[in-house]
Structure formats: structure tokens, C-alpha cells
Amino acid sequence: MKILAINSSFRGPKGVSAFLIDKLFKGAMEKGAECETIHLAELQINHCIDCQLCQTPEHLLNCTFDEKDDANFVFRKMREADLIIFATPVYVLGMSSLLKTLLERSYSTAKVGEFHFTKSRMFFHHVDQALMQKPFVPLVVYDNLETKMPKNIVSYFKTYSKFADAELVGTLIRKSAGMLGVAASQASNHAIADSIFQAYVQAGRELAIQKKISKPTEKKANQPIIRLPFFVKPMLKLGIGKDQIEKGHARMMRSVMKRNQY
């Protein structure tokens, strides 16, 4: 069982994204999985420039940047893997540009003039099955408390799953990431954080054994590290205490953003 994590955080191995990948891999390796992380921040991936060279008869499926950057290296690792973890922070309500750039480069691996129906009955062009049709898990990391913050990324990967015929086998969303109190190598004494970490280790075990994260484990891994009292949301709707809560949240976020570690 080979699991590949593609970490698209600009902090590479120094951030919370890498820390959480390591937690997953701890559990996966306990069950005999072979695990590897690629940090896109350490590689050179050129943007697809839509030159269409890869679609010409003379250069079919050969990118103009072949042998000039690391895209084919990553694609080779993806083809060799049995399961892929796409890890990304939320940047301006979307995925990291490092990951988007890599995914766009997969254009050169497809015969875009050849169309088929996917298993989800979606009309889509040919894809490299060995590359695109791997079971996968999105791991989305961000500091904000709001649950809508990662919606664009989650929606993207659901759509990706349908068009690429790639099975979505779990979705890990870590909000309030900076509150974990980690510096990528430090454990936290916070009870909820410890519970989250244990869930990540268990998710790794499940991926290694059954290629899927169970719903109870996913729910535990995605639990909020900060829980607002039940009466706060009704108060906010009425405008009661809004200024105080905003000021408190702002103080907390300034403290978190100083670490800027996801």
C-alpha cells in the first residue's frame, strides 16, 4: 500500500499541514503502508500556458516544459501511489496556487479531443487513468473559525471526483489550525487537540487497511477545537454582544497569525 501526500503549503515541511500529514502517516505506517510526502514549495512547477503543443500529433501528451521542471516527477509519484492526499491551506477562499498549478499541468496528460462519459455520467475528455483515477483525500487547513471558509475547495474536489472517476475516500478539514498550539513538531497538551491528533492517526490506519476513512473517525478529526457556547449564535443574530465577540476574536486571530504556520 503506497500513500502519497502532496503538500501545497508554501511553508512546506514547517507548517501545520505537514504536521497533520505526519499524524496520518504515523497510523498508516503502523499498518504497513509505504508513505511519502512531496512538498510543492520545494519544487519548480511551471504554469500551463495553453500552448496546445501537447495536443499536436507530433508532440501528443508531451508538455513543452517536460524535462524543464518537476511536474513529471510528481506525476510519476502519483501514478505509483495507491492513494493520494491533497493537502492545501485556504488562501483567499481557495486552494493553494501551488496545487492548482500542478493540477492544471495534468492537461498535457489528456487527449482533450477524445470524449467519454464518466461513471457519474459526466461528459468529459480522456484522462490518464493511472494518474487521475486514484482514491484521494483532501486535507484542508485554515485558521478561521467559519465553516464556510473551505467550501470552494471541498466543492472543487467533489467535482474533481466526478469528472476524473477518482474515489473521494474521506475529507479532512482542520479549521482554527493555529490554535492547535503546534510548531510542526510539538505536541499539544490540549485535550481536544490530542483527540484530533488521535483521530488523524486512526484515519491513517483506516486508509492503509481499507482505503477509506470511516465517518466516525472523520467526524472526530474534523471536530472544532473551539466551541462557542450554545447561546452565542442567537445573541449574534439579535446583535447582542457582537462588538465584544468581534474584539475577542480579533485578539485571538492576531495571536494566531503571528505564527502563520499552516
Secondary structure as the mmCIF struct_conf table of DSSP 4:
data_model
#
loop_
_struct_conf.conf_type_id
_struct_conf.id
_struct_conf.beg_label_comp_id
_struct_conf.beg_label_asym_id
_struct_conf.beg_label_seq_id
_struct_conf.end_label_comp_id
_struct_conf.end_label_asym_id
_struct_conf.end_label_seq_id
STRN STRN1 LYS A 2 ASN A 7
TURN_TY1_P TURN_TY1_P1 PHE A 10 ARG A 11
HELX_RH_3T_P HELX_RH_3T_P1 GLY A 12 LYS A 14
BEND BEND1 GLY A 15 GLY A 15
HELX_RH_AL_P HELX_RH_AL_P1 VAL A 16 GLU A 30
TURN_TY1_P TURN_TY1_P2 LYS A 31 GLY A 32
STRN STRN2 GLU A 34 HIS A 39
HELX_RH_3T_P HELX_RH_3T_P2 LEU A 40 GLU A 42
BEND BEND2 LEU A 43 LEU A 43
HELX_LH_PP_P HELX_LH_PP_P1 ASN A 46 CYS A 48
HELX_RH_3T_P HELX_RH_3T_P3 LEU A 53 GLN A 55
BEND BEND3 THR A 56 THR A 56
HELX_RH_3T_P HELX_RH_3T_P4 PRO A 57 HIS A 59
TURN_TY1_P TURN_TY1_P3 LEU A 60 LEU A 61
TURN_TY1_P TURN_TY1_P4 THR A 64 LYS A 68
BEND BEND4 ASP A 69 ASP A 70
HELX_RH_AL_P HELX_RH_AL_P2 ALA A 71 GLU A 80
BEND BEND5 ASP A 82 ASP A 82
STRN STRN3 LEU A 83 PRO A 89
STRN STRN4 TYR A 91 TYR A 91
TURN_TY1_P TURN_TY1_P5 VAL A 92 LEU A 93
STRN STRN5 GLY A 94 GLY A 94
HELX_RH_AL_P HELX_RH_AL_P3 SER A 97 ARG A 105
HELX_RH_3T_P HELX_RH_3T_P5 SER A 106 THR A 109
BEND BEND6 ALA A 110 ALA A 110
TURN_TY1_P TURN_TY1_P6 VAL A 112 GLY A 113
STRN STRN6 PHE A 115 PHE A 117
TURN_TY1_P TURN_TY1_P7 LYS A 119 SER A 120
STRN STRN7 PHE A 123 HIS A 125
HELX_RH_AL_P HELX_RH_AL_P4 GLN A 129 MET A 132
BEND BEND7 LYS A 134 LYS A 134
STRN STRN8 PHE A 136 VAL A 141
BEND BEND8 ASP A 143 ASP A 143
BEND BEND9 LEU A 145 LEU A 145
TURN_TY1_P TURN_TY1_P8 THR A 147 PRO A 150
HELX_RH_AL_P HELX_RH_AL_P5 LYS A 151 ALA A 164
TURN_TY1_P TURN_TY1_P9 ASP A 165 ASP A 165
STRN STRN9 LEU A 168 LEU A 168
STRN STRN10 LEU A 172 ARG A 174
BEND BEND10 SER A 176 SER A 176
HELX_RH_3T_P HELX_RH_3T_P6 ALA A 177 LEU A 180
BEND BEND11 ALA A 184 SER A 185
HELX_RH_AL_P HELX_RH_AL_P6 ALA A 191 GLN A 210
BEND BEND12 LYS A 211 LYS A 212
HELX_RH_AL_P HELX_RH_AL_P7 LYS A 215 ALA A 221
TURN_TY1_P TURN_TY1_P10 ASN A 222 ASN A 222
BEND BEND13 ILE A 225 ILE A 226
TURN_TY1_P TURN_TY1_P11 PHE A 230 PHE A 231
HELX_RH_AL_P HELX_RH_AL_P8 VAL A 232 LYS A 237
TURN_TY1_P TURN_TY1_P12 LEU A 238 GLY A 241
HELX_RH_AL_P HELX_RH_AL_P9 LYS A 242 ARG A 259
#
